[in-house]
Amino acid sequence: MKLFSFLFLFISFALVGFGLMYPKNPIEHKLKKRVEKRVFNCAHFQENEFSKQLNNYLGQYIDQSSKEGVPASEEKSGIDSYLKTGKLKSVSNNLGFELEKFRYSYAVLTPYAEKILKEIGVAFDDSLSHTPLANTKLLVTSMTRTHTTVNRLMRRNRTAVKRSPHLNGNSFDFSFSRFICERKLTDCERQYLQELSASILLQFKKERKIWVTFERHEECFHVVTRMGK
């Protein structure tokens, strides 16, 4: 009888221990593991790990991007005409990105370029979910220009070029040093966000959706959309 009681107690303790080790709800356990894998690690990326791979240059894409976009406009009136015909679309803040107040460009893109911009924003927002940087956004610093604004920009920016894809409505720039966040970012967090956004852009580049350049001196990623050719 004593032996039976001992065995009963031993089995009871074993079952209780097993229950503590494994949650009653296996779905909840799997979800918890999935979230834990996405915990933010500031030092996850090495400095310029992905940024340096964003190395397209103007000669690689200017002819094709010019054909895929709209003809360049001399003044803003040309952009207004494209808006009326639907060849260009107005762009506003969206999931994953916000627009800076532009001085030398207008917040318009071709419908395809707007679509790609939104896809990049969604990918960036999703990559930061379940981390302390959730809801941080990319900052778009430039979009479509006219010959007039390009000429003005060239007087102050030595890297600006006269034949620019920004003239064709299918190009936009992201800052890699500034982001929209509710709090002040640490240097490590800014570096993380730079390389996270670079890794996303690199994937879009590999999928032949964009050409992209890491413009170190201007502290931006210069993106030109590409229709898979």
C-alpha positions as CSV (number, residue, x, y, z in Angstrom):
1,M,0.0,0.0,0.0
2,K,2.8,2.4,0.9
3,L,4.5,1.6,-2.4
4,F,1.4,2.3,-4.3
5,S,1.0,5.7,-2.5
6,F,4.6,6.6,-3.3
7,L,4.2,5.7,-7.0
8,F,1.0,7.8,-7.1
9,L,2.7,10.8,-5.7
10,F,5.7,10.4,-8.0
11,I,3.5,10.3,-11.1
12,S,1.4,13.3,-9.9
13,F,4.5,15.4,-9.4
14,A,5.9,14.3,-12.8
15,L,2.6,15.4,-14.5
16,V,2.6,18.8,-12.8
17,G,6.2,19.3,-13.9
18,F,5.4,18.4,-17.4
19,G,2.5,20.8,-17.4
20,L,4.8,23.7,-16.3
21,M,7.3,22.9,-19.0
22,Y,4.8,22.9,-21.8
23,P,1.9,25.4,-22.1
24,K,-1.6,24.2,-22.4
25,N,-2.1,26.1,-25.6
26,P,0.4,25.0,-28.3
27,I,-0.7,27.8,-30.7
28,E,0.0,30.4,-28.0
29,H,3.4,28.9,-27.4
30,K,4.3,29.0,-31.1
31,L,3.2,32.6,-31.4
32,K,5.3,33.5,-28.4
33,K,8.4,31.9,-30.0
34,R,7.8,33.7,-33.2
35,V,7.6,37.1,-31.5
36,E,10.7,36.3,-29.4
37,K,12.7,35.8,-32.6
38,R,11.9,39.3,-33.7
39,V,13.2,41.0,-30.5
40,F,15.2,44.1,-31.5
41,N,18.9,43.8,-31.5
42,C,20.6,47.1,-32.0
43,A,23.9,45.5,-33.1
44,H,22.3,43.0,-35.5
45,F,23.8,44.7,-38.6
46,Q,27.4,45.6,-39.1
47,E,28.3,49.1,-40.3
48,N,27.4,49.6,-44.0
49,E,26.9,45.8,-44.3
50,F,24.1,46.3,-46.9
51,S,24.5,50.0,-47.8
52,K,27.7,49.4,-49.7
53,Q,25.9,46.9,-51.9
54,L,23.6,49.6,-53.2
55,N,25.9,50.8,-55.9
56,N,24.0,51.4,-59.2
57,Y,25.2,54.4,-61.2
58,L,23.5,56.8,-63.6
59,G,24.8,55.2,-66.8
60,Q,23.3,51.9,-65.9
61,Y,19.7,53.0,-65.9
62,I,19.2,56.5,-67.2
63,D,18.0,55.5,-70.7
64,Q,15.6,52.9,-69.5
65,S,14.3,54.9,-66.6
66,S,13.7,57.9,-68.9
67,K,11.5,55.6,-71.2
68,E,9.6,54.2,-68.3
69,G,8.8,57.6,-66.7
70,V,7.2,60.7,-68.0
71,P,9.0,63.3,-70.2
72,A,10.7,66.0,-68.2
73,S,8.8,69.2,-67.5
74,E,10.3,72.6,-67.7
75,E,8.1,74.1,-65.1
76,K,5.5,73.0,-62.5
77,S,2.7,73.5,-65.1
78,G,4.0,70.4,-66.9
79,I,3.6,68.4,-63.7
80,D,0.1,69.7,-63.3
81,S,-0.8,68.5,-66.8
82,Y,0.5,65.0,-66.0
83,L,-1.6,64.9,-62.8
84,K,-4.7,65.7,-64.8
85,T,-4.1,62.9,-67.2
86,G,-3.1,60.4,-64.5
87,K,0.4,60.0,-65.7
88,L,1.5,61.3,-62.3
89,K,-0.1,60.8,-58.9
90,S,0.1,63.0,-55.8
91,V,1.9,61.2,-52.9
92,S,1.3,61.7,-49.2
93,N,2.5,60.1,-45.9
94,N,1.7,56.4,-45.7
95,L,2.5,53.3,-43.8
96,G,6.2,53.2,-43.1
97,F,7.2,56.6,-44.5
98,E,6.6,60.3,-44.3
99,L,7.5,63.1,-46.7
100,E,9.9,65.9,-45.8
101,K,9.0,69.4,-46.9
102,F,10.5,69.5,-50.3
103,R,12.5,72.5,-51.6
104,Y,13.6,71.3,-55.0
105,S,11.0,68.7,-56.0
106,Y,7.2,67.9,-55.9
107,A,5.4,65.2,-54.1
108,V,4.3,63.3,-57.2
109,L,5.3,60.0,-58.8
110,T,4.2,57.8,-61.7
111,P,1.6,55.2,-60.5
112,Y,4.2,52.4,-60.7
113,A,6.7,54.4,-58.6
114,E,4.1,55.2,-56.0
115,K,3.2,51.5,-55.8
116,I,6.9,50.6,-55.2
117,L,7.3,53.3,-52.6
118,K,4.3,52.0,-50.7
119,E,5.7,48.4,-50.8
120,I,9.0,49.6,-49.4
121,G,7.2,51.4,-46.6
122,V,5.1,48.3,-45.7
123,A,8.3,46.2,-45.6
124,F,10.1,48.6,-43.4
125,D,7.1,48.9,-41.0
126,D,6.7,45.1,-40.8
127,S,10.4,44.6,-40.1
128,L,10.1,46.8,-37.0
129,S,6.9,45.3,-35.5
130,H,7.3,43.8,-32.1
131,T,10.5,45.8,-31.4
132,P,11.1,48.9,-29.4
133,L,11.4,50.8,-32.7
134,A,7.9,49.8,-33.9
135,N,6.1,52.7,-35.8
136,T,9.4,54.4,-36.7
137,K,9.2,55.6,-40.3
138,L,11.4,56.3,-43.3
139,L,11.9,60.0,-44.3
140,V,11.4,60.7,-48.0
141,T,13.6,63.7,-48.9
142,S,13.0,64.1,-52.6
143,M,10.8,63.1,-55.5
144,T,9.9,64.6,-58.9
145,R,11.7,67.7,-60.2
146,T,11.5,70.0,-63.2
147,H,14.3,71.5,-65.3
148,T,13.9,74.7,-63.3
149,T,14.3,73.0,-59.9
150,V,17.2,70.9,-61.1
151,N,19.1,74.0,-62.2
152,R,18.4,75.6,-58.8
153,L,19.6,72.5,-57.0
154,M,22.8,72.2,-59.1
155,R,23.9,75.6,-57.8
156,R,24.1,74.3,-54.3
157,N,24.6,70.5,-54.6
158,R,27.7,69.3,-56.4
159,T,26.3,65.7,-56.8
160,A,23.2,66.9,-58.6
161,V,23.1,66.1,-62.4
162,K,21.3,67.8,-65.2
163,R,19.9,64.6,-66.7
164,S,18.3,63.1,-63.6
165,P,15.7,60.4,-63.2
166,H,14.0,62.7,-60.8
167,L,12.8,64.5,-63.9
168,N,10.8,61.5,-65.1
169,G,8.6,60.9,-62.0
170,N,10.0,57.5,-61.1
171,S,12.7,58.4,-58.6
172,F,12.7,59.2,-54.8
173,D,15.3,59.5,-52.0
174,F,15.3,58.3,-48.4
175,S,17.4,59.7,-45.7
176,F,19.6,57.1,-44.1
177,S,20.6,59.3,-41.1
178,R,17.2,60.7,-40.1
179,F,14.0,58.8,-39.3
180,I,10.6,59.7,-38.0
181,C,10.5,58.4,-34.4
182,E,8.7,59.4,-31.2
183,R,11.9,59.6,-29.3
184,K,15.5,60.5,-29.8
185,L,17.5,57.6,-31.4
186,T,20.8,56.4,-30.3
187,D,23.7,56.2,-32.7
188,C,23.5,52.4,-32.7
189,E,19.7,52.6,-33.4
190,R,20.3,54.9,-36.4
191,Q,22.9,52.6,-37.8
192,Y,20.5,49.7,-37.3
193,L,17.8,51.5,-39.2
194,Q,20.1,52.5,-41.9
195,E,21.2,48.9,-42.6
196,L,17.7,47.6,-42.1
197,S,16.3,49.9,-44.8
198,A,19.4,49.1,-47.0
199,S,18.7,45.4,-46.7
200,I,15.1,46.0,-47.8
201,L,16.2,48.1,-50.7
202,L,18.7,45.4,-51.7
203,Q,16.0,42.8,-51.8
204,F,13.9,45.1,-54.1
205,K,17.0,45.6,-56.3
206,K,17.5,41.8,-56.6
207,E,13.9,41.5,-57.6
208,R,14.6,44.0,-60.4
209,K,12.0,46.5,-59.0
210,I,14.5,49.3,-58.4
211,W,18.0,50.6,-59.0
212,V,19.4,52.2,-55.9
213,T,22.5,54.1,-54.9
214,F,24.0,54.7,-51.4
215,E,24.8,58.4,-51.6
216,R,27.1,58.8,-48.7
217,H,27.8,62.6,-49.0
218,E,24.1,63.4,-49.3
219,E,23.2,60.9,-46.6
220,C,20.4,59.3,-48.7
221,F,19.4,56.3,-50.6
222,H,18.7,57.3,-54.2
223,V,16.0,55.0,-55.6
224,V,14.9,54.7,-59.2
225,T,12.0,52.3,-59.9
226,R,12.4,49.6,-62.5
227,M,9.7,47.6,-64.3
228,G,11.5,44.3,-64.0
229,K,13.6,44.6,-67.2
